[in-house]
């Protein structure tokens, strides 16, 4: 450990903690009017306010601020620009039928955000305190939260190193900020199955890397392969790894497959294990918990194990590939209908007349009911505001 890093962690016990009770609010004098739902484009319109919380290695966390949404002022030599000291989270707030605003499993996002921060030596914080601050932000901009199923408020907490200077060192200054935007379905085409191109000439993540952390550096390199796949008519990449062509993720989502043993008739839900290369998605965790709880164990197995593109292709030929889907906060679940590999197409069955498989549709409904408060389940849906 460098002397600079050791000194930083030695002083940690003296840092001021992130505390919601110190929140200060400056209201936007020019509040927006809500956009019609059909005008909402994912990530393109933002609410009236944002959270800003500064940190430095002498004093710790400053008082949280809610201020009018606007540009940040950073030194051109700030560490975030040159050495990618940056991480973020993606979470959503939902408006239920009783006009209450709910967060879906926000504690999971806070845990993952702190794990990402630890990996790139940015400061830790009390997740419950940040949830309280985010809740106040939601209350302030509650008039901009859309109604109707399929619509929500997307929340983007971000933590960046802001230390000026070009040396590669532990950041001594940081900024945690939160912006929100009203959104509709992630894909403009709606809940429709996508075509994938299996990609093995580039690697999304590798052992010992940071594939399990939500760092911006994981995302920019994936755009070029996606554009190349799009030129060939595919919506996303199915990321493969190693000589075995192990399936890891799809696009920026976790991926699930459903197989059926032709001899026993038993079905298996499979997703890659959390081995350090896979992002521990909140939706992924929710799907595993719900299917293990609700599917008949005499008819189903739910396994976190490696599968390969060769296994998927072989099961498809034998009629044992039942369905496949991606999962993530933005899209929730995204059905898959085709995978291109080595010049051949692996066709994934869909329900007759539909754009999804049976379990895909069921899981989407299960999660939606919890998110919108139609069903209570293990305190996953947390009420943070009441609009009545």
GIKABEL-V818888 format. One record per pair of residues at least 4 apart in sequence whose ideal C-beta (glycine too) atoms are under 6 Angstrom apart, sorted by the first residue. I is the first residue (numbers start at 1). J is the second residue. Records with the same first field share a line. If there is no record, write none. Layout:
I->J / J
This chain:
1->5 / 6
4->169 / 170
5->170
8->57 / 170
15->60
16->59 / 60 / 61
18->61 / 125 / 126 / 129
19->129
20->129 / 132 / 133
22->63
23->64 / 133
24->63 / 65
25->66
26->67
28->48 / 49 / 68
31->48
32->48
34->144
35->39 / 40 / 45
37->146 / 151 / 184
40->182 / 183 / 184
42->183 / 186
43->181
45->181
46->69 / 179 / 181
47->141 / 144 / 180
48->141
49->66 / 69 / 137 / 140 / 141
50->69 / 179
51->66 / 133 / 137 / 177 / 178
52->65 / 67 / 177
53->64 / 176
54->62 / 175
55->61 / 123 / 174
56->173
57->172
64->133
66->137
74->78 / 162
75->164
77->164 / 165 / 166
78->162 / 164
79->83 / 85 / 161 / 163 / 171
80->85 / 86 / 160 / 161
83->168
84->217
85->120 / 161 / 171
86->160 / 216
87->116 / 159 / 214 / 215
88->158 / 214
89->109 / 113 / 157
90->329
91->106 / 109 / 155
92->152 / 154
93->101 / 103 / 138 / 153
94->102 / 152 / 371 / 372
95->101 / 145 / 147
96->100 / 102 / 372 / 373
99->387 / 388
100->383 / 386
101->138 / 384 / 385
102->373 / 381 / 383
103->382 / 384
104->371 / 381
105->282 / 380
106->131
108->282
110->127
114->124
116->213 / 214
117->122 / 124 / 159
119->213
121->170
122->159 / 174
123->174
125->130
134->178
135->384
138->384 / 385
139->385
142->385 / 387
144->182
145->153
146->151 / 182
150->185
151->184
152->183
153->180 / 182
154->181 / 183
155->180
156->179
157->178
158->177
159->176
160->175
161->171 / 174
162->173 / 174 / 175
163->171 / 172 / 173
185->190
186->330 / 331
192->355
193->335 / 337 / 350 / 355
194->235 / 236 / 336
195->234 / 235 / 338
196->234 / 236 / 238 / 339
197->229 / 234 / 237 / 340
198->238 / 240 / 309 / 339 / 341
199->225 / 237 / 239
200->240
202->225
204->239
205->209 / 211 / 277
210->215
211->277
212->276 / 279
225->237
226->237
229->234 / 237
236->250 / 251
238->250 / 339
239->248 / 249
240->245 / 309
241->246 / 248
242->246
244->308
245->308 / 309
246->306 / 308
247->307
248->272 / 277
249->254 / 255
250->255 / 326
253->326 / 327 / 328
254->281 / 284 / 327
255->326
256->271 / 325
257->270 / 324
258->269 / 322 / 323 / 359
259->268 / 315 / 320
260->267 / 320 / 322
261->266
262->320
267->300
268->301
269->291 / 302
270->303 / 307
271->304
272->278
273->304
274->278 / 280
281->328
283->327 / 328
284->327
287->327 / 363
290->294 / 366
291->295 / 302
292->302
295->300
307->311
309->341
313->346
315->320 / 321
316->321 / 346
323->357 / 360
324->336 / 348
325->333 / 335 / 336 / 360
326->334
327->333
332->367
333->360 / 363 / 364
335->355 / 356 / 360
336->348
337->348 / 350
338->345 / 347
339->346
340->345
350->354 / 357
351->358
356->360 / 361
359->363
369->374 / 375
370->375 / 377 / 380 / 381
373->381
